[in-house]
């Protein structure tokens, strides 16, 4: 890494940490995203991530709205697939954010 005469030791650790985490892979991201897109009407992505209450709410919403609420897990599946693996794990696996 070229510093052009400016040396900031605080950035060196940050750069090294980002370089080491470059190959980080989430175990649940791909499956949760595809389940949200394909089987979201049944709350499959919620049940897969361990959100039992949210999965039941998703099923009830789909019954009450005659399937219109299927848009919600479809959008969630796209969000899951477009975010980074680290961000997905922090948000949905570690912090347990239930919706969006």
C-alpha positions in Angstrom: 0.0 0.0 0.0 1.5 3.3 -1.1 1.3 6.1 1.5 3.0 8.8 -0.5 5.0 10.1 2.5 2.1 10.0 4.9 2.1 7.3 7.4 -0.9 6.8 9.6 -0.4 3.7 11.9 -4.1 3.7 12.8 -5.2 2.9 9.3 -2.7 0.0 9.0 -4.7 -2.2 11.4 -8.0 -1.3 9.6 -6.5 -2.2 6.3 -5.1 -5.5 7.6 -8.5 -6.4 9.2 -10.4 -5.7 6.0 -7.9 -7.8 4.0 -8.3 -10.8 6.3 -12.1 -10.7 6.2 -12.2 -10.4 2.4 -13.1 -14.1 2.1 -15.8 -14.1 4.8 -18.9 -16.2 3.8 -22.2 -16.3 5.5 -23.7 -19.7 6.1 -27.3 -18.6 5.9 -27.5 -15.7 3.5 -28.0 -17.5 0.2 -30.5 -20.0 1.6 -32.5 -17.3 3.4 -32.6 -15.0 0.4 -33.8 -17.8 -1.9 -36.4 -19.0 0.6 -37.7 -15.5 0.9 -38.0 -15.1 -2.9 -39.4 -18.6 -3.6 -41.3 -19.7 -0.5 -41.8 -16.4 1.3 -45.6 -16.8 1.4 -45.1 -19.7 3.9 -42.6 -17.7 6.0 -39.8 -20.1 5.1 -37.1 -17.5 5.3 -38.2 -16.5 8.8 -38.4 -20.0 10.1 -34.9 -20.7 8.6 -33.4 -17.8 10.4 -35.1 -18.8 13.7 -37.8 -16.1 13.7 -40.7 -18.3 14.7 -43.1 -15.5 15.6 -42.4 -13.5 12.5 -42.9 -16.6 10.4 -46.3 -17.2 11.9 -47.2 -13.5 11.4 -46.1 -13.8 7.7 -48.4 -16.8 7.2 -51.4 -15.0 8.8 -50.7 -11.9 6.8 -50.7 -13.9 3.6 -54.0 -15.6 4.5 -55.7 -12.3 5.5 -54.5 -10.4 2.4 -55.1 -13.3 0.0 -51.4 -13.5 -0.8 -50.7 -9.8 -1.4 -48.3 -9.8 1.6 -46.1 -12.1 -0.3 -44.4 -9.0 -1.6 -42.8 -8.5 1.8 -40.6 -11.7 1.9 -39.8 -11.2 -1.8 -38.3 -7.8 -1.1 -36.6 -9.2 2.0 -35.0 -12.0 -0.1 -33.6 -9.4 -2.5 -32.3 -7.4 0.4 -30.6 -10.5 1.9 -28.9 -11.3 -1.4 -27.7 -7.8 -2.1 -26.1 -7.0 1.3 -22.6 -8.2 2.2 -22.1 -11.4 4.1 -20.7 -9.7 7.2 -23.6 -7.2 7.3 -26.2 -10.0 6.9 -24.7 -12.0 9.8 -24.5 -8.9 12.0 -28.0 -7.8 11.3 -30.1 -11.0 11.0 -28.0 -13.7 12.7 -26.3 -11.9 15.6 -28.6 -8.9 16.3 -31.8 -10.8 15.4 -33.6 -8.1 13.4 -36.9 -9.6 12.5 -38.2 -7.4 9.6 -36.3 -5.7 6.8 
